[in-house]
Amino acid sequence: MKHTDVETYDYIVVGAGSAGAVVANRLSADPRNRVLLLEAGPADNPWTHIPIGYAKLIANPAANWLYSAEPEAGTNGRRLAVPRGRLLGGSSAINGQAFVRGQAQDFDSWAQMGNRGWSYSDVLPIFKKMESYDGDGDDAFRGRDGPLRVTNPDWRDPLFLALIEAAGQVGIRHNPDYNGAQQDGIAMSQATIASRRRMSTARCYLDPVRSRRNLRIVTDALTEVLLLDGKRCIGVRYSVAGVTREARAAREIVVSAGSVNSPQLLELSGLGQPERLRALGIEVRHALPGVGENLRDHFAPRTRWAIGRKGLTFNDRGRGLGLVGQALRYAFSGRGLLGMVAAPIRAFVRSREGLESPDLLLGWVPMLTEPGPKGPRIARQSGMTCYAHPMRPESRGHIHIASSDPRKPPAINFNFLSSPVDAELTVRAVRIACSVMHAPALAHMQITEIAPGPDRRSDDEILDWVRKAAETTYHPVGTCKMGSDAMAVVDARLRVHGIAGLRVADASTMPTLTSGNTNAPSIMIGEKAAAMVLEDAA
């Protein structure tokens, strides 16, 4: 390995994903701050700009870490795919583009755990600041002039109208703005899509500021270790094309590498569980037993439905000449298959009466897919998919390095369904999804249940199918959780406990999962982290 001279900055941000791109943007707004942003992946990928491009990126090593989880009982011994973005924009550049903040209760519970400054009333102004929403929502809850453009998909498709009517027939009301006052109900999925393009943090936060002289963005740069001077983080060592470099930070280092890579980097740097680090030959620099623990994700079975009436789903409209038509529609209007958010319609529902807020999520995809050599592809059979899962699971797993080599993937153990309440709520979510699909408003579609299937009706039969078929919804959080207890990794200002000059700012700091997709809360964390860094510096 070749070595070069040491570089010096005020701030170093590791990871240019959903949170890291935001942090780099905000810290470099003051021209006096010299900021280095390191991204392990490339600067761009042509598929990231087209909304449907997520189908080409979900299994693409050019833009994706392509992690996989360890086999476990909850997955019937399967290794689940754990895609994570590896390019500017991180997972915001490869995800399904659904924009879901979560419920007020999510953030109020963080504050009740002792994390002052994270209640819903604290974070709502940040959500408003970061978005430019083009819908009809209440301005008390929505932002209109932020960097991140958020739009509503076209709701006039007959399939979507029928689903909204069917949901109403089983007691799920229509809610046009689930990011507003209340989350309850069925709605079109708000999306980080505008002007035919994906609105990743690379596009919305980095593209406008690339010309800043005080911001240096280095791609294909793998951060190998944090450099410590006693109990203070002073810099990083990273490599580009086989050349090892060092960079020092006069003020702070912010790790925004995500729920998989942030705990990995801390452990590689000697921060974590002492016995685990020593076993891998890593010098223990600071004992932090919570590093890599508290992993949570949404474990979602995909119910599958064949549709006898032709022309309703993208299995009919998105194949052969139909695909040509969809391409033309996208070119002229930005709509249709190529401009679609991954699950264009979703419902936030209660598992039982008496709950204060929804605890289950259903999401519909207007087609069936099948495995292909380069990722999922549109199936020949006409149909629809509906995933269903609890939003705030109690099952917790862990992510830990298996080697001192930063190029080796860590071991990911989700421990899905280990909490009995998660199993109970998953079955309930599947049953509610089935009730919507069997509602009278969908009868004209000639629907046939494929999975879980008419032969699986008891709780045990459904759970057996879940273990064999469910996947994650790619929302890992919690592995560097925020708090003041013995297993917390960062405090309420995202400072790593016991180490000066070091913060973590990404989904790994969430103490619990939010109610829905995690991209919007991750961007909010980036905004809040940057504000706290600047406040503390002042």
C-alpha positions as MATLAB code, in Angstrom:
seq = 'MKHTDVETYDYIVVGAGSAGAVVANRLSADPRNRVLLLEAGPADNPWTHIPIGYAKLIANPAANWLYSAEPEAGTNGRRLAVPRGRLLGGSSAINGQAFVRGQAQDFDSWAQMGNRGWSYSDVLPIFKKMESYDGDGDDAFRGRDGPLRVTNPDWRDPLFLALIEAAGQVGIRHNPDYNGAQQDGIAMSQATIASRRRMSTARCYLDPVRSRRNLRIVTDALTEVLLLDGKRCIGVRYSVAGVTREARAAREIVVSAGSVNSPQLLELSGLGQPERLRALGIEVRHALPGVGENLRDHFAPRTRWAIGRKGLTFNDRGRGLGLVGQALRYAFSGRGLLGMVAAPIRAFVRSREGLESPDLLLGWVPMLTEPGPKGPRIARQSGMTCYAHPMRPESRGHIHIASSDPRKPPAINFNFLSSPVDAELTVRAVRIACSVMHAPALAHMQITEIAPGPDRRSDDEILDWVRKAAETTYHPVGTCKMGSDAMAVVDARLRVHGIAGLRVADASTMPTLTSGNTNAPSIMIGEKAAAMVLEDAA';
ca = [
       0.000    0.000    0.000;
       1.231    3.461   -0.864;
       0.999    6.371    1.550;
       0.560   10.080    0.944;
       0.761   13.199    3.063;
      -1.698   13.988    5.825;
      -4.531   16.382    4.928;
      -6.148   18.765    7.429;
      -9.775   19.946    7.589;
     -12.138   21.385   10.166;
     -14.694   18.622    9.719;
     -14.617   15.167    8.174;
     -17.846   13.407    7.212;
     -17.632    9.660    6.564;
     -20.394    8.507    4.229;
     -22.283   10.593    1.653;
     -25.669    8.940    2.087;
     -29.064   10.086    3.313;
     -27.614   11.845    6.373;
     -23.968   12.391    5.424;
     -24.700   14.419    2.289;
     -26.898   16.693    4.400;
     -24.224   17.131    7.077;
     -21.592   18.024    4.480;
     -23.902   20.542    2.822;
     -24.793   22.335    6.037;
     -21.301   22.363    7.561;
     -19.749   23.749    4.381;
     -22.325   26.558    4.073;
     -19.922   28.659    6.148;
     -16.931   29.244    3.854;
     -14.651   29.298    6.895;
     -15.313   25.600    7.511;
     -13.094   23.241    5.518;
     -15.065   20.027    5.027;
     -13.981   16.637    3.677;
     -16.736   14.220    2.581;
     -15.664   10.601    2.017;
     -17.802    8.118    0.076;
     -16.792    4.477   -0.394;
     -18.654    4.158   -3.684;
     -18.624    5.982   -7.011;
     -19.944    9.447   -7.746;
     -22.877    8.306   -9.854;
     -24.733    5.515  -11.632;
     -26.963    6.088  -14.670;
     -29.837    4.087  -13.172;
     -30.090    6.245  -10.074;
     -31.693    9.137  -11.961;
     -34.730    7.216  -13.283;
     -37.308    6.407  -10.573;
     -37.763    2.773  -11.697;
     -33.960    2.477  -11.610;
     -34.206    0.942   -8.129;
     -35.091   -2.326   -9.881;
     -31.696   -2.199  -11.606;
     -29.822   -1.181   -8.455;
     -31.267   -3.556   -5.851;
     -28.712   -6.233   -6.838;
     -26.093   -4.120   -8.589;
     -22.571   -4.291   -7.102;
     -21.629   -1.053   -8.882;
     -23.863    0.914   -6.496;
     -24.755   -1.484   -3.700;
     -22.847   -3.142   -0.857;
     -24.958   -6.283   -1.440;
     -24.813   -7.455    2.147;
     -26.637  -10.564    3.289;
     -27.823  -11.596    6.723;
     -26.843  -14.745    8.560;
     -29.257  -17.715    8.445;
     -31.617  -17.791   11.410;
     -34.750  -19.515   12.702;
     -37.014  -16.571   11.852;
     -36.059  -16.850    8.173;
     -36.177  -20.640    8.012;
     -32.405  -20.700    7.598;
     -32.376  -18.333    4.607;
     -29.797  -15.609    4.031;
     -31.791  -12.446    3.412;
     -30.491   -9.771    1.075;
     -29.484   -6.518    2.810;
     -28.960   -3.962    0.037;
     -27.249   -0.703    1.073;
     -26.370    2.161   -1.236;
     -22.685    2.554   -2.131;
     -22.463    5.811   -4.105;
     -23.131    9.503   -3.537;
     -26.577    9.673   -1.957;
     -26.159    6.269   -0.332;
     -29.385    4.347    0.030;
     -31.368    7.431   -1.005;
     -29.872    6.813   -4.462;
     -31.101    3.195   -4.758;
     -34.254    3.028   -2.597;
     -37.921    2.884   -3.582;
     -38.297    6.655   -2.987;
     -41.252    6.515   -0.584;
     -41.270    9.519    1.753;
     -42.606    8.666    5.209;
     -41.736   10.734    8.259;
     -43.306    8.463   10.878;
     -45.701    9.286   13.686;
     -45.410   11.962   16.343;
     -45.418    9.104   18.850;
     -42.169    7.715   17.382;
     -40.190   10.829   18.207;
     -41.961   11.538   21.482;
     -40.909    8.060   22.632;
     -37.274    8.907   21.813;
     -37.551   11.984   24.003;
     -39.216    9.981   26.770;
     -36.172    7.680   26.747;
     -34.131   10.678   27.860;
     -33.101   12.031   24.462;
     -33.920   15.682   24.941;
     -34.497   17.653   21.765;
     -35.936   14.720   19.771;
     -39.661   15.031   20.498;
     -42.062   15.519   17.601;
     -42.368   19.219   18.378;
     -38.561   19.417   18.177;
     -38.145   17.569   14.864;
     -41.241   18.843   13.020;
     -39.546   22.163   12.133;
     -36.615   20.187   10.722;
     -38.893   18.021    8.569;
     -40.532   21.202    7.289;
     -37.181   22.880    6.636;
     -35.807   20.016    4.573;
     -38.748   19.484    2.186;
     -40.377   21.235   -0.722;
     -43.770   19.515   -0.849;
     -46.048   20.141   -3.822;
     -49.242   18.640   -2.373;
     -52.261   20.192   -0.693;
     -51.171   19.466    2.883;
     -51.538   21.760    5.859;
     -48.638   24.233    6.056;
     -48.582   23.713    9.812;
     -47.009   20.344    9.023;
     -45.497   20.696    5.544;
     -42.510   22.558    4.148;
     -42.581   24.354    0.811;
     -39.080   25.649    0.076;
     -36.565   23.078    1.362;
     -33.913   21.349   -0.763;
     -35.711   17.968   -0.926;
     -38.564   17.845   -3.431;
     -41.490   15.624   -2.396;
     -44.448   14.867   -4.646;
     -47.702   12.897   -4.740;
     -48.082   10.144   -7.385;
     -51.049   10.242   -9.745;
     -54.010    8.683   -7.926;
     -56.374    8.443  -10.910;
     -55.311    4.956  -12.024;
     -58.398    2.656  -11.835;
     -56.423    0.087   -9.844;
     -55.525    2.604   -7.145;
     -59.075    3.959   -6.980;
     -60.389    0.426   -6.518;
     -57.888   -0.286   -3.734;
     -58.889    2.881   -1.875;
     -62.544    1.878   -2.165;
     -61.794   -1.702   -1.032;
     -59.870   -0.449    1.992;
     -62.820    1.756    2.932;
     -65.094   -1.296    2.805;
     -63.025   -2.976    5.542;
     -62.779    0.148    7.698;
     -59.576    1.814    6.441;
     -60.327    5.417    5.556;
     -58.655    7.460    2.850;
     -56.009    9.901    4.123;
     -54.506   12.183    1.476;
     -51.557   13.296    3.657;
     -50.130   10.700    6.045;
     -47.199   13.056    6.753;
     -49.624   15.656    8.086;
     -51.665   15.735   11.273;
     -52.511   12.000   11.300;
     -50.877    8.964    9.746;
     -53.972    6.702    9.779;
     -55.491    5.420    6.584;
     -54.791    4.465    2.993;
     -52.984    6.939    0.761;
     -50.873    7.346   -2.334;
     -47.196    7.095   -1.384;
     -45.519   10.478   -1.272;
     -42.237   10.240   -3.127;
     -38.823   11.822   -3.503;
     -39.476   12.075   -7.238;
     -39.819   15.336   -9.186;
     -39.394   16.427  -12.806;
     -39.041   12.764  -13.826;
     -35.991   12.344  -11.585;
     -35.125   10.666   -8.298;
     -34.543   13.255   -5.586;
     -31.653   11.624   -3.723;
     -29.570   13.568   -1.231;
     -26.801   13.554   -3.847;
     -29.053   15.498   -6.197;
     -30.755   17.747   -3.627;
     -27.936   18.411   -1.137;
     -24.657   17.831   -2.991;
     -25.224   18.842   -6.607;
     -26.089   22.467   -5.707;
     -22.906   22.925   -3.609;
     -20.228   21.009   -5.516;
     -18.546   24.258   -6.507;
     -17.850   25.303   -2.913;
     -14.099   25.659   -2.543;
     -14.233   24.643    1.115;
     -15.986   21.310    0.380;
     -13.931   18.409   -0.939;
     -15.822   15.271   -1.997;
     -13.739   12.120   -2.460;
     -15.461    9.074   -3.964;
     -14.278    5.445   -4.113;
     -12.676    6.218   -0.746;
     -12.951    3.415    1.807;
     -12.548    4.691    5.357;
     -10.556    2.004    7.148;
     -10.150    3.319   10.673;
     -10.766    6.328   12.912;
      -7.568    7.830   14.316;
      -7.587    8.376   18.066;
      -5.335   10.365   20.375;
      -6.259    8.957   23.756;
      -9.988    9.544   24.111;
     -10.221   12.035   21.268;
     -10.883   11.282   17.603;
      -8.474   13.336   15.521;
      -8.856   11.966   12.006;
      -9.355    9.043    9.651;
      -7.315    6.714    7.510;
      -8.830    5.879    4.136;
      -7.744    4.365    0.844;
      -8.364    5.297   -2.780;
      -7.218    2.981   -5.584;
      -4.729    1.255   -3.319;
      -3.254    4.482   -1.945;
      -3.637    4.974    1.784;
      -4.298    8.506    2.977;
      -4.778   10.207    6.305;
      -6.937   13.220    7.050;
      -7.088   15.156   10.311;
     -10.026   17.131   11.664;
      -9.349   20.218   13.741;
     -12.886   20.130   15.117;
     -14.967   16.971   14.578;
     -15.484   13.775   12.631;
     -19.071   12.808   11.805;
     -19.642    9.158   10.900;
     -22.675    8.802    8.619;
     -21.936    5.417    7.109;
     -25.312    3.841    7.921;
     -26.609    1.123   10.210;
     -24.245   -1.512    8.789;
     -21.054    0.433    8.179;
     -21.091    2.861   11.116;
     -20.817    0.150   13.789;
     -18.325   -1.655   11.556;
     -16.067    1.409   11.455;
     -16.313    1.956   15.209;
     -15.329   -1.645   15.889;
     -12.458   -1.547   13.394;
     -11.240    1.514   15.321;
     -11.266   -0.244   18.699;
     -14.621    1.057   19.964;
     -17.018   -1.671   21.022;
     -17.200   -4.867   23.075;
     -13.672   -5.554   24.364;
     -13.794   -9.344   24.187;
     -15.121   -9.276   20.634;
     -12.414   -6.845   19.474;
      -9.566   -8.692   21.192;
     -10.657  -11.949   19.547;
     -10.033  -10.290   16.171;
      -6.692   -8.812   17.197;
      -8.009   -5.249   17.446;
      -6.643   -3.021   20.193;
      -9.439   -1.874   22.518;
      -9.415    1.912   22.600;
     -12.721    2.408   24.402;
     -15.308   -0.051   25.725;
     -18.773    0.567   24.249;
     -20.901   -2.573   24.651;
     -23.801   -1.188   22.597;
     -21.890   -0.849   19.321;
     -23.606   -3.092   16.775;
     -26.446   -4.069   19.099;
     -30.147   -3.044   19.028;
     -30.541   -3.839   15.303;
     -34.135   -3.584   14.106;
     -35.775   -3.805   10.690;
     -39.200   -4.336    9.180;
     -39.716   -8.024    8.342;
     -42.380   -8.121    5.661;
     -44.087  -11.042    3.954;
     -45.271  -10.226    0.432;
     -48.775  -11.504   -0.187;
     -49.255  -12.292   -3.889;
     -52.436  -12.093   -5.941;
     -53.200  -13.205   -9.508;
     -55.563  -10.916  -11.436;
     -57.745  -12.446  -14.143;
     -58.898   -9.207  -15.726;
     -56.248   -8.033  -18.170;
     -54.830   -4.551  -18.590;
     -54.942   -3.444  -14.952;
     -51.413   -4.156  -13.745;
     -47.933   -3.509  -15.086;
     -47.568   -7.209  -15.838;
     -49.825   -6.430  -18.805;
     -48.933   -2.765  -19.356;
     -45.174   -3.006  -18.827;
     -44.083   -5.886  -21.068;
     -43.310   -5.996  -24.797;
     -44.939   -3.164  -26.707;
     -46.522   -2.076  -23.438;
     -43.066   -1.234  -22.124;
     -42.479    0.974  -25.149;
     -45.712    2.775  -24.326;
     -44.621    3.185  -20.706;
     -41.303    4.660  -21.858;
     -43.124    7.175  -24.055;
     -45.501    8.045  -21.241;
     -42.563    8.648  -18.912;
     -40.789   10.770  -21.526;
     -43.793   13.036  -22.032;
     -45.354   13.144  -18.545;
     -42.944   11.506  -16.087;
     -45.710    9.069  -15.096;
     -46.308    5.364  -15.437;
     -44.028    2.435  -14.671;
     -40.713    4.233  -15.210;
     -41.680    7.170  -12.990;
     -43.197    5.077  -10.199;
     -42.362    4.935   -6.504;
     -41.747    1.318   -5.430;
     -45.089    0.896   -3.618;
     -47.395    3.619   -4.977;
     -50.150    3.079   -2.430;
     -49.958    2.217    1.262;
     -52.119    1.975    4.371;
     -51.299    2.640    8.005;
     -53.699    0.588   10.138;
     -54.353   -0.530   13.706;
     -54.065   -4.188   14.614;
     -56.969   -3.818   17.070;
     -59.393   -1.269   18.429;
     -58.271    0.984   21.262;
     -54.754    1.684   20.009;
     -53.641    5.310   20.078;
     -52.068    5.122   16.608;
     -51.500    2.677   13.715;
     -49.059   -0.147   14.322;
     -49.203   -1.986   10.969;
     -48.222   -1.027    7.423;
     -49.568   -2.421    4.155;
     -48.002   -1.474    0.821;
     -49.203   -2.396   -2.669;
     -47.103   -2.934   -5.800;
     -49.264   -3.039   -8.976;
     -47.493   -6.054  -10.472;
     -45.942   -9.412   -9.707;
     -42.197   -9.852  -10.012;
     -39.992  -12.905  -10.281;
     -36.273  -13.471   -9.687;
     -33.999  -12.654  -12.610;
     -30.247  -12.953  -13.239;
     -29.780   -9.213  -12.581;
     -32.460   -8.716   -9.928;
     -36.263   -8.832   -9.916;
     -38.102   -8.674  -13.233;
     -41.740   -8.289  -14.233;
     -43.524  -11.643  -14.258;
     -45.639  -12.840  -17.174;
     -48.573  -13.552  -14.907;
     -50.837  -10.575  -14.241;
     -51.122   -9.754  -10.581;
     -50.377   -7.596   -7.592;
     -48.188   -7.752   -4.483;
     -49.067   -6.473   -1.021;
     -46.486   -6.489    1.747;
     -47.676   -6.329    5.333;
     -45.787   -5.935    8.605;
     -45.708   -4.397   12.100;
     -44.152   -0.936   12.089;
     -42.481   -0.951   15.509;
     -41.062   -4.465   15.970;
     -39.605   -5.538   19.293;
     -37.245   -8.206   17.926;
     -33.654   -7.045   18.094;
     -30.510   -8.367   16.473;
     -26.936   -7.211   16.004;
     -24.232   -6.382   13.446;
     -20.579   -7.086   14.251;
     -17.357   -7.336   12.296;
     -16.116  -10.829   11.546;
     -12.644   -9.675   10.523;
     -10.204   -6.835   11.145;
     -10.137   -6.305    7.363;
     -12.367   -3.300    6.510;
     -13.115   -4.861    3.119;
     -14.785   -7.915    4.682;
     -18.546   -7.596    5.319;
     -19.781   -7.721    8.908;
     -22.082  -10.452   10.191;
     -25.715   -9.332   10.245;
     -28.126  -11.125   12.588;
     -31.681   -9.739   12.640;
     -33.241  -12.249   15.055;
     -36.608  -11.747   13.327;
     -39.794  -12.917   15.082;
     -37.891  -13.604   18.301;
     -40.385  -11.362   20.094;
     -43.787  -13.101   20.317;
     -45.646   -9.837   19.735;
     -43.934   -9.430   16.349;
     -45.168  -12.829   15.231;
     -48.686  -12.039   16.420;
     -48.791   -8.661   14.666;
     -47.310  -10.030   11.439;
     -50.118  -12.568   11.192;
     -52.653   -9.819   11.900;
     -51.123   -7.633    9.164;
     -51.379  -10.491    6.648;
     -55.019  -11.072    7.581;
     -55.873   -7.392    7.096;
     -54.137   -7.392    3.701;
     -56.211  -10.410    2.700;
     -59.407   -8.713    3.855;
     -58.725   -5.732    1.583;
     -57.965   -7.958   -1.398;
     -61.213   -9.904   -0.875;
     -63.357   -6.755   -0.505;
     -66.274   -6.291   -2.950;
     -64.648   -3.326   -4.708;
     -61.977   -5.650   -6.147;
     -64.280   -8.509   -7.150;
     -64.432   -7.363  -10.788;
     -60.663   -7.958  -11.081;
     -61.120  -11.743  -10.711;
     -58.494  -12.014   -7.967;
     -56.971  -15.326   -6.891;
     -54.766  -15.662   -3.822;
     -51.312  -17.070   -4.624;
     -49.528  -16.496   -1.307;
     -49.877  -17.211    1.517;
     -52.508  -19.307   -0.312;
     -56.017  -20.528    0.507;
     -54.628  -23.625    2.225;
     -52.889  -21.543    4.907;
     -55.457  -20.117    7.304;
     -54.330  -20.832   10.878;
     -51.881  -18.546   12.651;
     -49.233  -21.278   12.677;
     -49.635  -21.945    8.952;
     -49.308  -18.251    8.114;
     -46.259  -17.902   10.374;
     -44.634  -20.914    8.757;
     -45.107  -19.228    5.363;
     -43.731  -15.937    6.722;
     -40.530  -17.640    7.877;
     -40.097  -19.249    4.460;
     -40.987  -16.231    2.301;
     -40.659  -12.862    4.070;
     -37.934  -10.343    3.272;
     -36.895   -7.147    4.977;
     -38.091   -3.777    3.693;
     -34.499   -2.513    3.892;
     -34.892   -0.313    6.976;
     -32.091   -1.360    9.377;
     -31.663    1.003   12.324;
     -30.382    1.215   15.870;
     -26.854   -0.213   15.846;
     -25.298    2.946   17.360;
     -28.358    3.911   19.343;
     -28.885    7.237   21.024;
     -29.425    7.333   24.774;
     -27.892    7.495   28.225;
     -28.193    3.837   29.289;
     -25.336    1.349   29.382;
     -26.008    0.142   25.818;
     -26.231    3.591   24.239;
     -23.463    4.521   21.802;
     -24.188    8.230   21.346;
     -25.830   10.864   23.538;
     -28.756   13.096   22.595;
     -26.375   15.351   20.643;
     -25.103   12.304   18.741;
     -21.659   12.479   20.411;
     -20.045    9.087   20.925;
     -19.972    8.345   24.645;
     -16.468    8.705   26.041;
     -14.795    9.907   22.822;
     -14.352   13.619   22.121;
     -14.566   15.007   18.596;
     -16.674   12.119   17.240;
     -20.362   11.885   16.370;
     -22.544    9.403   14.526;
     -25.392   10.782   12.429;
     -27.527    8.297   10.488;
     -30.231    5.663   11.002;
     -27.937    3.680   13.306;
     -28.602    6.252   16.050;
     -32.375    5.658   16.102;
     -33.255    4.008   19.433;
     -36.372    2.433   17.882;
     -37.793    2.054   14.393;
     -40.016    4.782   13.050;
     -43.475    3.982   11.702;
     -42.683    3.477    8.038;
     -39.747    3.978    5.688;
     -36.593    5.348    7.265;
     -35.150    7.601    4.558;
     -36.999   10.769    5.620;
     -36.049   10.385    9.316;
     -32.428    9.723    8.290;
     -32.311   12.987    6.347;
     -33.835   14.746    9.348;
     -31.092   13.264   11.557;
     -28.495   14.676    9.172;
     -30.078   18.126    9.362;
     -30.284   18.050   13.159;
     -26.751   16.696   13.526;
     -25.270   19.502   11.437;
     -27.186   22.091   13.421;
     -25.885   20.655   16.703;
     -22.299   20.554   15.435;
     -22.493   24.213   14.459;
     -24.210   25.168   17.736;
     -21.525   23.436   19.795;
     -18.761   25.039   17.726;
     -20.254   28.471   18.349;
];
